[in-house]
Amino acid sequence: IVGPGNQYVAEAKRLVSGMVRIDMIAGPSEVLIVADKTAQSASVAADMLAQAEHDPLALPILITLDDRLAERVLQELERQLPLLSREEIARTSLVNRGVILVAGDIEEAIEAANTIAIEHLELMIADPWAQIPHIRHAGAIFLGHHTPEAAGDYIAGPNHVLPTMGTARFASALGVETFLKKSSIISYSEAALEGDGEHIQRLARLEGLDAHAASVAVRLTK
């Protein structure tokens, strides 16, 4: 069972996860935008609202290197909110969950982003590609001023079913491998078993599993 949904879908997936395989238990939509002085406040605000309109529990975060940009984004949010058909939902998300932080430098901003491990990470900075080696935890990364998160939702290509709630620290996007399972194949020759046999037997005896050790010894007895 794969794909996103509301809290009821998430709970249903959790309940059956021991009987069937699921992709992940996804929480409310999230975006973290790292923006420097080259970013346009209107674009930053629009991308925050694009997440906020999903759900009152959506998480829109801005980390900027420019306190003046932070002020302009606040103004843009107030200007753009009344234009939305889902204004009430978006406003609730912003009021209850929205965050704007000012970082001292790009290193501090990226460190914070890695700690949060966000679903959608936007780098609206002068040289976003330079930061790719430093990003360890994010569901999807959107680079530059012309890459809105909505492009990833609808047409860019990579799957937009992504880990949320910090699970990007250990989980990845939905992909082909989600639908596959694998089996291990092991084949020893007589010489190979002779080479490893003593190690296998010793480990088995350390665990008190004599039959494990004997299953090797019986094959090595001449």
N, C-alpha and C positions, 0 to 999 in steps of 0.2 A: 504494500500500500504506500503510494508515494504522492507527494504534492502538498501544497500549503492549504490552509483553511483558518477558520476562526478558533476560539478557545475550545469549542465543542468538538471540532474536528481533531484538534491536538489531543484532547482527553480521550477520544475514541481510539486514536492511534496508540496512545500509551497503554490503554486497557488490553488491546489485542497484540501488543508487541512481543509477548512471550509465545504466541501461537503462530504468528506470521511475521515476516520481515517487513520493517518499515524503513523509510529513508532517514527521518529525523523527526523530533517533536519541535516544530517551529513556533516561536513566539511572535509578538507584534513586530511589524516592520521597523527597521532601523537604518539611519544614515549618519555617518560622521564625515563632515567636510573639513578638510585642512585647507585654509585659504590664506594667501599672502596679499600684499598690496596690489598685485596685478589682477586680482579677481574683481569681477563686477558684482556689486552688492545685489543688484536685481536678480542675477543668476543664482547667487548663493541662497537668497531668500526663497526663490522659486523652487529650488531643489529641497530645501528644508520643508516647504509646504507640500511638496510632492509626496513626502513620507508622512507628514502629519495628517493628510487627508485620508489616509488608509484607515485609521483606528484611533480612538481617544488614547490608547495606550502606546501608540507609535512613539519612537524615540528619535527626534531630530537634534543632532549635535553639531555645533560649529566650533572648531578650534582655529583661531586666526592669529597671525603674527602682527596684526595692525589694529590697534584699539579704535582707530577712526573707522575702519571697515566694520567693526562690530557695531558701532553706533549707526552706521548707514544701513546695515542689514536689519537692525531693529525697526528702523523707519520703513524699510521696504516690506517687512512682514506686515506691518499695520496697513500699508497701502494696498498690498496684494490680497490680504485676507478677505475683505468684503467682496472681492471679485469671484470668489469660489462658491460653487454650488454646495460644497460640503464645508462651508465656513465654520459651523459650530463644532464639527468633529476636529477639524484642523486646529481651531483655537484651543479646544480642550487639551489636545496633545501638546501644543506649544506651552500652554500655561502650566500644565502638570508635569510635563516630561522634557520640554525643550531646554537646551543648555547652550550658552555661548561662553567660551573660555578664551582668554588671551594668553598665548604662550610666549616665552622669551625668545625662542629661536625655533628653527625647523626641527632640530634634534629633539627638543622637548615635546613638540607637537607629535612627532612620529612615535616617540616613546609612549605618550598617552594613548595614541591610537592602538598601539600593540597591546597595551594593558586592557583596553576596553574590548578589543577583538570584535569589531563591529560587523554587521551583516554587509552593508554597503559602505565602502570607503572611497570618497572623492578627494582627489588631490588637485585643487584649483590653485596651483602655484606656478612660478615661472618655469621650473624645470622638474616636472613630475617624474620623468623617467629616472632621474638621478636618485630618487628615494626608493625605487623598487627593491634594491638589495637590502634595505633596512626594514622593510615591512615583513613581519613574520605572521601576523594573525589578522586576517580579514576574509570575509566570504567572497567578495568580488571587489576589484579595485578599478576605479574610473579615473582616467588620466587626462588632465588638461581642462581648459575652459569650455571646450565644445563637446564634452562627453557627459551629458546628464544621465543620472541613474535610470531615467525612463527609457533611454536607449537600450540598456541592458534588460529591462523588463520585457520589451516588446520585439526587438528586431536585431540586436547586435549579434546574437548567436549563442554565447555561453548560457547555460541554464540559470534561471533566476530563482530557483528553489535553493536557498542558501542557509547556512547555520546562523542562528540568532542567540541572543542572551549569553554572549561570551563563548559559545561553543565553537567558534572559529579557531579557538586555541588548539582544538584536536579534531575538528570535523571539516569536511569539504562540501562543495556544491553537489547537488544531485547530478549524476552523470551515468554513462553507459555501465560503468563498473558497479553501480548500485544494483543493477538487475542481474548481475552475474555472481556465480559462486565457483570456488576452485577446490580441487583436490590435490593433495601432495602425493608424489610418486617416489618411492624409495626402492632401490635395487642394489643389493650388495653381492659382490663376487666372494668366493671362498677366501681369496687373499685379502680382500678388503675387510671381511669380518675378522680374520685373524689379526689384522692390524688394529682394529678398534675394539676387539672383543674384551680385552682386559679392562679397558676404560668403562665399557658398558656394564660389565659385571661389578666393578668396584662401586660405581654410582648406584646400581641396583641394591647392593648389599648395604650401602650407607642409608638407604631408605627402608631397609628391612624387608625388601621384596625378593625373597630367595628364588621364587619361581622365575622372576624376570632374569636373574643371573643364570639360572639353570638352563633357560631357553637358549642362551648363548653358548654356555659350556657344552651342552649336549652336541652342538654342531661342530665344536672344535676338538672333541674327543676323538683321538685316532684309534 
